[in-house]
């Protein structure tokens, strides 16, 4: 199930998506080099032109521009700004009577962009994205334990169907034998007709139960095969486990491990940080906002290509843009208050979820530690019920008990076998549920590990 079930495959691809999301975040803080070109940018149009005397005339604009740009940028997480360097070369071809060719170069221009505000997106990303990736890794391991829990459920569904068929066959054989004996007794007058009819009804019911058990077995086989990723050529015959590990889990140890490993704990921390981020963003947007752009470099133009990089001239540019809300009818303040309310809701939900999580760990450990006793009781009950049925059957054969006592013993025997399978299912379900909550193998006494590099191959 861990290797080839659809659930496991989907879990693997969810982790891969989270991995590449994290890689994208890391790549955004590394230098980015790009090359862009425009070829051609042709324009032929009639445009209005103002003469020196202030009058206007129309001239034909017939030209083509070709450019190539090399851009290097680096985000600065500490300030939320961006350092950049560019290099540009443009060729302009003018067609017509005044045909000419000229070049414009920017050999190097270095600059810096900085949003002047109290909100730094990069700072929040550095807090949140590593948590999200760590949560994704824990989620993947937890998903494998969910797969195990599902596998346990499908396994014992089939195990129960397999046992029910075996019991149904035995019951049908016994019912047929007992009916034949009862029929002989009726013929010699030792039992009444209503007892014979009761035995015949038991035989019919046993036949019906046998048919239902055959169909149910095939349904359960199909479900388990489908979950395991097998085709219909694979037949499944289960070996029901008759032993369980001798294991008692310490509650405090389990709680400590769960707090350290469970992805929900990481998720709680992430939610609180995201709520703080949203408040900080809303606070920054309700007041003064400014953006600073500054660059320094060189430029040159020439009608000849070989001269376009000769003696370049200085080039500077500084821009400071301001946005001051004067009248927004409380829009910015409203968004800020909404973010604060959302933060309080998330904080309350997280605190409640943490309390529920602790209680869940305690309950699951308690249920698991009690289940081995329940299993022993179910096994003992199964043995006793089987012996009682065998004894009642023998007494019926010699005429010491009637049909009703035999049917009661039969019913108790079948219920005891079903209860034993149910106790086994409960034990292993609790075991893997505890593993999922703590991401810990209590049998081997070590944390659950996964080779994440193999998942990315």
N, C-alpha and C positions, 0 to 999 in steps of 0.2 A: 504493500500500500504506500509506503514512504517513497518508493522508487518510481512507481508507474501509475498510480491512481490519478485520475483527472484532478482531484483536489490538490495532490502534491505538486503536479505540474503547474497548476494555476498559482500556487503559493510561490513556486520558484520564479515564475515570470513577474509576479507582483514585487518580489525582492529585486529582480533585475531592474525593473522600472524605478524603484527607489534608489538603487545604486547609481543609475545614470543621472537621476535628478541631483544626487549628491555630487557626482563628478562635474555636472554642469555648474553647480554652485562654486566648487573649487576652481574650475577653469575661469570663472568670472573674476577671480582675484589674481590671475596671472596675466602677463603681457599678451596683448592680442594684436597681431600683425595682419593687415589686409591690404589687398590691391584692388583698385577699382579703375575702370576705364570708360570713356565715352567716345564711341566711334561708330558712325559719324553723328554730329549734331548739325544737320543742314537746315538752313532757313532761307526762303525766297519769298519776300512779301513787300508790299507798298506801305511805307510808314510816313507819318507826319514829321517834318523837320523844321525847327525854328532857325531862321537866319539871323545874322548879326544885327540887322536893322529891326528885329522884332517881328517881322512877318513870317508866315509859314508857307511851306511848300511840301510837296510829296516826292519822296525819292524811293528808288528801288533798293531794298536791302537783300543782297545775295551773298551769303557767306556760309562757311562750314567751320565748325570748331571740333577739335580732337584733343582729348586730355587723358592723362594718366595720373593717378593719385596713389601714394603709398602712405598708409596710416598705421601708427603704433599708439596703442592706448593702454593705460594701467589704472585700474580702479584703486582708490586709496580707502581702505576700510576704516582707518582711524578718524578721518574727517568726512567721509562720505562724498569726496570729490573725485576728480579724474585728471590724471596727467596724460598729455598726448603729445605726439610729434608727427608732423606731416611733411611730405615732400610732393611737389606738384609740378607738372609740365604741361603747358597748353599751347597748341598750334592753332592760329586763326588764319583761314584762307578767305580772302575777299575776291569775288568774281566780278566780271563786267569790265567796263572801260578803265576803271581805276583798280585793276587787279593787283593784289599784293599778298604777301605772306609775312606773318610775324609770330614771334614766340614769346611766351611769358613763363618764367620759372619761379618757383619757390623752393630753393635747394633744401632748406630746413626751416621749420617753424615749430617752436616748442611752446606749449601753453598749459593752462590749468583751468578746469571748470569746477566751480564750487557752489552748491546751493547753500545760501546763508540762512539757515533755519535751525531749529532745535531738534529736528528729526533726522536721524542718520540711518537710512535703510540698510546699508552694509553692516553696521554694527549689530542690528537685530538679526540679520541673516546669519552672522557668525555665531550668534547664540542659539538660533533655532535649528538651522540645517544640520549640524552635527547631532543634535538630539533626535531629529527626525530619522536620520540614517541609523543611529543606534537603536531606535525604536523599531525600525524596519527589520533589523537583524534579529532582534528578540521576537518580533512578530512572526518571522519565518520559522524559527524554532518552535514557537507556540503553535503555529499552523500544522507542523508535523505531528505534534501531540494531538491536535484536533483530528488529524487523519487517523491516528492510532485509536482514538475514542470511537470514531466512526467504524473502523475496522473491527473493533471489539463488538460493537452493536450488530453489524452484519454477520460476524462470525457466530455469535450466540443465537441470532435469529435462525441461521441455518442449523446450528447444533440442536436447537430445540425442535426444529422441523425434522431433523434427522432422527432424534430420539422419539418424537411423536410417531413417526412412521414405524420405527422398530416396535414401540409399545402397541401401536394399532395392529400390526401383524400378529404379535403375540396374543393380544386380546381377541382378535378375530379367530385365531386358531383355537384358543381356549373356549371361546363362545361356541364355536362349531362342535368341539368335543363335548362340551357340557350339554349342548342341545341334543346331540345324539344320545347321550346317556339319559337325559330327562325324557326323551321320546320313548326309550326302552322301558323306563320306569312307568311312564304313563300307560304303556301297552299292557303292563302287568298289574296296573292299578295301585301302585305305591305312592304316586303323587297325583294331585288334582289337575284338572285341565288348565286352571288359571296359572298354575306354576309352569306348566309347559308353555303356555302362551307368553309368560314373562321371559322364559329362556329364549323363545323364538324372537321376541322383541329385542332382547339383548344381542342376539346374533345379527339382526338387521341393523341395529345401531352401530355395532362393531364394523359391519361392512361399509356403512356410510362414513364412519370415522376413518376407515382405511383409505377410501377413495379421496376424502378431503386431505388426508395426510400426504398422499402421493402428489396431489396438485400443489399443496403448500410447499413441499420440498423443492419442486422444480422452480417455483417462484423465488424462494430464498436463494437457491443456487444461482439463478439469473442475476439477482441483485448483488450478490457477493462477487460473481465473475465480472460484472460490469464495473463495480467499484475498484477491483484489482486490475482492470485493464486487460482481462483475458477474453478470448473469443469463445463461441459456443462449443468448440471442439475440446475444451478443457473441462474435465469432470472433477468435481470436488467431493472428497470424503474427509470429514473433519475428525481429528483426534481430540476429544474433549480432555482438557487438562485435569489431572486428578491430584495435583499438588500445587501448593501456593508457597511463596517465599515466607520464611519466618521474619517478619518485619513489623516493628512498631515505630511510628514516626513521632519524634518529639515536637510538640506544638510550637514552642518558642523558636526552635531551630528552623522549622518550616516557615514561620512568619518572617524571621530574619532573612532567610534565603529568598523568599518571595518578594520582599521589599527591595532586595538588591537586583533581582533578575527579571521580574515580571514587566512586560512592555507597558502595561497600564500605568505603572508608577512613573515611567519616563513620559508617557502621554500626559499625565497630570501636570508634570513640571512644564512640558511644552505648552500646554493650554494656558497656564498662568503667564508664561513669558509672552505668548502671542497676544493675550489680553493687555498686558502692559505695553506692548508695541502699538496696539491699536489706540490706546489712550494717548501715548506720546505723539502719534501721527495726527490724531484729531486736535490735540493741543497746539501743535505747530501750525496747523492749517487755519486756525481761527485768529491768528495775529499777523504781524508783518512778515512778508516773505520776500526774499531777495535771491538773485542769482548773479554770481560773479564769473566773468570770462576774461582771461588775460592771456596774451600770446606775444612772443617776440621771435623774430627770425630775419630772413633775408629774402629779397625778391629782385628780379631783373627782367627786362624785356629787350628784345632785339629782333630786327628783321632777318637775322641770320642765326641758324641753329648753333654754330660754333662759338657765338659770342653771348648766348643767353645765360651762361653760367660765369661770365667774366665780370669781375668787380660788382658783385650783387650789392644792392642797397638795403639799408636797415628797414625793418618793418615791425611796427608795434600795434597792438590793438588791446583795448581794455573796455569792457562793457559791464555795467552794474545795473541790473534791472530790479525795480522795486514794485511790489504789489501791496497796497495798504487798503484793507477793507474799511470803508467809510459807512456804508449803509447796506447790511445784508439781512436785516430783519431777524437777527438772532440765529442765522443759519449755522455759522461756525460754532457758536456757543452750544447750539442744540446738538450738533454732531459730537462735540466734546462730552456733553452730559450723557448722550446715548452710549458712547464708548465707556464712560465710567460705570454706567448701570450694567452694561454687558460684562464689564470686568468683575463687578460684585456678584453677578449671577454665576459666572464661571467659577469664581473663588468658592462660592457656597456649594456649587455642584461638585467641585473637586474635593472639598472637605468631606461632603457626604459620601462621595465615591470611595475615598480613602477609608472611612469608617466601615462602609459596606465590604470593602476589600478585606480588611482585617477579620471581620466576622466570617466572611466566606472562607478564609484560610482555616480559621478555627473549626468551622463546621465540617469542612472537607476532611481535615485531619481526624476529627472525632469519628466521622462516618467510616473512614478507612480503617482506623484502629479497631472499631467494633465489628467490621465486616468479616474478619477471620473467624470470630466466634459464631456469627450468624451462619457462616458456611459450614462449620463443624456441626451445628445443630441441624442444618438442612441435610447434611450427609447422613447423620445418625437417624434422622426421621425417615429418610429414603430407605435405609437398611431395615429399619423396624417395620415400615409399611409393606415392604416386599416380603419379609418373613411372615407378617400377619396374613397377607393375601395367600401365600403358599399354604399356610396352616388352615386357613378358612376353606380354601379350595379342596384340600384333602378331607376336611371334615364334611364338606358338602358331598363329596364323592361317596362317603360311607353313610350319608343321610343324617348327620348330626346337626347341620345348620340348614336354614332355608335359603331361597334365592335372594331375598332382600339383604341378608347378612353378607352374602357373597358379593353382591353389587356394591355394597358400602365399602367392603375391603378393597375391591377393584378400584373404586373411585379414589379412595385414600392413597392407594399405591400410585396411581397416575398423577395425582396432585403433588405427592411428595417428590416424584422425579422431576416434575416441572419446577417446583420450588428450589430444588438443588441446582438446576441449570440457571434459574433466576439469581440465586445467591452467587454462583460463579460469575455471572455477567456483572452483578453489582460490584463484586470485589475488583475485577479487572477494570471496570469503568472508573471506579473511585481511584484506583492506582494511577491510571493515565490522566485522570483529571487533576490529581495532585501533582503529577509531573508537569502538566501544562501550566498550572498556577505558579509553580516554583521554578520551572525549567531546571529541575534537579533530579538526578537518578539516585534514589535513596537506597537501592540495592547495591549499586557500585560505589555509593557515597561520593559522587562527583557531579559537577555541573554538566548539563547537556551541551555538546559542542557540535558545530557544523563547519565543514571546510567551505567557506564562502567563495574562495577562488574557483573551486570546481563548478560552482553554480553559474559563473560568468563565462565559462568556456563555451 
